[in-house]
């Protein structure tokens, strides 16, 4: 498994790959007002 993360100015994208196959992906919005705990809760 491989976790890839693309951190941008307006969003952060996550993808999980097994080999060359994408098995899960998520996009969360980036906000200066969010705490690390809020980001952690969104990722899980």
N, C-alpha and C positions, 0 to 999 in steps of 0.2 A: 504494500500500500504506500501511496505517496500523497501527502497533503501539500497542495499548492495554494499560495496566498498572493493576491494582487491588491496592494494598498494604494488607493487613489485619494484625490482631494475630496470627492463627494461620496464615494462608496468603497467598501472592501469586499472583495470576492474570494470565496473559498471553493476549492474543488478537491475531491478525493478520487484518486485513480487506482485501479488494480491493473497493472500492466499498462496498456494503452486505452483502456476503457474507463470513462468517467462514470463513477457510481453514485456520486452525491455532489451537489453544488448549492451554494447559498450566497446571497448578496445582502449586505447590511449597509445602511446609510451611515456616513461619517458625520459626526457632530461634535463641535468643540465643547459642548455642554455635557456630553456623556462621560460618566466615570468608567474606570477600568472594570468595575464590577458589572455595570450595565452591559458593556461589550461582552464580557464573559458569559452573562446570562443569555444574550442573543446567540452566541456561537453554539452553546449547548442546546 
